[in-house]
Amino acid sequence: MVFKPEVWSAQALVSLRKALVYAGPQVVNHDYEGEIKKKGDTVHIKMLGDVTVSSYNSGDTITYEDVADAEATLKVDQSDKFSFKVDDIDKAQAGDEMAQRMDIAAYNMAAKVDQYIAGFYTQVQSANVIDTTPVTDGDKAYNGLIDLGVKLDEADVPDIGRYVIVPPWYYGLLLTNDKFVRVDASGGAEGLRNGRVGQVDNMLVLKSNAVPVITGDDYAVTAGVKDAISFADQVNDVETLRLETTFATAVRGLHLYGAKVLRPDALAVLKASKTAL
């Protein structure tokens, strides 16, 4: 088989993004990716300053504001690798085993990325954190998400593009509440792809096993909009080589990525407890 690095690299990246929830396009933005070549690269992000609006009366002298912008930097400080070999005999017997193993590697890389992004819940501004709340039935589960929406409203977060990510046990409780709208019953064509499982108010509900455990049985249920977190990644250096001591082909690759919370006020967290306090 003739190995084509550019084809394998693209396949790995596509498979990775299919499996993502926290780092998926509905949760974080990919606006600043650029060309990432190595761990330690920096992505520079220009943060536009506010423009002041003031009263005007006929004849007033107009002055022009020098708007102060800021710059944020996103460090590509995370790197994961995969490396495996396929024996010639196994390859002949199992068909395209190399492609299947690439898919497995991509999925496992996606799981690490999701856990990494999920950990940013600790950077949510304190006013948007709902303290430990028992979520033991469908009503409490539904009302908890409504409370998160209120936190976003109070922080002037736009209605469009809101999401909330819940663990499977939380989703199971939502299913017992008649107000919860399942995505497969809403008329949407997306189905359950990328963890999409329903709608509460104007928030897309996503389900993930990567929802962080804060302590004991308390989980960090996070809501927000994708402008809050920027994520940049690149699958680099996917290559193959013939091993010298055996009849086998080896494949290895490197995934580089990083993320930054740009708008901590555009996120909200509910500390949801599985048991009564």
JOMO-V99068 format. One record per residue. N is the residue number from 1. OMEGA is omega in whole degrees, 0 to 359 (999 if undefined). BURIAL is 1 if it has 9 or more other C-alpha atoms within 8 Angstrom, else 0. Layout:
BEGIN
n	omega	burial
N	OMEGA	BURIAL
N	OMEGA	BURIAL
END
This chain:
BEGIN
n	omega	burial
1	177	0
2	183	0
3	179	0
4	186	0
5	184	1
6	178	0
7	181	0
8	180	1
9	179	1
10	180	0
11	180	0
12	183	1
13	178	1
14	179	0
15	180	1
16	185	1
17	175	1
18	186	0
19	186	1
20	170	1
21	181	1
22	180	1
23	178	1
24	187	1
25	178	0
26	184	1
27	179	1
28	178	1
29	181	1
30	189	1
31	191	0
32	187	1
33	181	1
34	181	0
35	181	0
36	183	1
37	184	0
38	174	0
39	183	1
40	176	0
41	182	1
42	173	0
43	181	1
44	184	1
45	178	1
46	179	0
47	184	0
48	179	0
49	179	0
50	175	0
51	182	0
52	175	0
53	183	0
54	181	0
55	179	0
56	174	0
57	181	0
58	179	0
59	179	0
60	174	0
61	182	0
62	173	0
63	186	0
64	185	0
65	172	0
66	187	0
67	181	0
68	176	0
69	177	0
70	178	0
71	173	0
72	178	1
73	177	0
74	181	1
75	173	1
76	189	1
77	179	1
78	177	0
79	177	1
80	180	0
81	169	0
82	178	1
83	179	0
84	177	0
85	177	0
86	177	1
87	181	1
88	180	1
89	179	0
90	181	1
91	180	1
92	183	0
93	189	0
94	182	0
95	184	0
96	182	0
97	182	1
98	179	0
99	179	0
100	179	0
101	175	0
102	178	1
103	179	1
104	179	0
105	180	1
106	180	1
107	181	1
108	174	0
109	179	1
110	180	1
111	179	1
112	179	0
113	179	1
114	179	1
115	179	1
116	181	0
117	181	1
118	183	1
119	180	0
120	179	1
121	181	1
122	182	0
123	177	0
124	180	1
125	190	1
126	181	0
127	183	0
128	180	1
129	175	1
130	186	1
131	188	0
132	184	1
133	177	1
134	178	1
135	190	1
136	176	1
137	184	1
138	180	1
139	180	0
140	178	1
141	180	1
142	182	1
143	177	0
144	179	1
145	175	1
146	179	1
147	176	0
148	177	1
149	178	1
150	177	0
151	179	1
152	177	1
153	183	1
154	178	0
155	179	1
156	177	0
157	182	1
158	178	0
159	186	0
160	174	0
161	179	1
162	177	1
163	169	1
164	183	1
165	183	1
166	174	1
167	182	1
168	181	1
169	178	0
170	178	1
171	178	1
172	177	0
173	179	1
174	181	1
175	179	1
176	180	0
177	184	1
178	181	0
179	182	0
180	181	1
181	177	1
182	182	1
183	180	1
184	177	1
185	186	0
186	182	0
187	179	0
188	182	0
189	186	0
190	183	0
191	182	1
192	184	1
193	177	0
194	174	1
195	182	1
196	184	1
197	180	1
198	184	1
199	171	1
200	185	1
201	178	0
202	180	0
203	172	1
204	180	1
205	179	1
206	180	1
207	181	1
208	172	1
209	180	0
210	177	1
211	187	1
212	169	1
213	181	1
214	176	1
215	178	0
216	179	0
217	176	1
218	184	1
219	179	1
220	177	1
221	189	1
222	175	1
223	178	1
224	175	1
225	188	1
226	178	1
227	183	1
228	185	1
229	173	1
230	182	1
231	178	1
232	179	1
233	179	1
234	171	1
235	186	1
236	167	1
237	172	0
238	185	1
239	178	0
240	176	1
241	176	0
242	178	0
243	187	1
244	188	0
245	180	0
246	178	0
247	184	1
248	176	1
249	178	1
250	177	1
251	176	1
252	181	1
253	184	1
254	177	1
255	180	1
256	180	1
257	177	1
258	180	1
259	179	1
260	173	1
261	180	1
262	183	1
263	179	1
264	178	1
265	180	1
266	176	1
267	175	1
268	183	1
269	171	1
270	174	1
271	189	1
272	180	1
273	180	1
274	182	1
275	178	0
276	180	0
277	999	0
END
